[in-house]
Amino acid sequence: MRFRIGEGFAPVNPCYKQLYMMATADFWITLAYFTGGLLLMVQMYRVERRPPNLNSPRLVPTTLLLLLGLLVVLGAGAHLLGYFGIHPPQEKF
């Protein structure tokens, strides 16, 4: 005889759904994108803050990569919030 969550001796865990979602590969891939975008933003900010070398120009477009990192962080952050049930309001016109 198999027990389901909430029946018999198995206690009901209110965070069971969120814990199950964290066990999926999709969650970890999204978290990796979020972390990678954040690291890209931090590194490009550090490169922009360094004093320029007048003998050789920068070969990497730091501002473009900074904005790309921001776009990745916003998209992955919205996806992560969706895991925990936080969604934008659905208004019907």
Buried (B, 14 or more C-beta within 10 A) or exposed (E): EEEEEEEEEEEEEEEEEEEEBEEEEEBEEBBEBBEBBBEBBEBBEEEEEEEEEEEEEEEEEBEEBBEBBBEBBEBBBEBBEEBEEEEEEEEEE
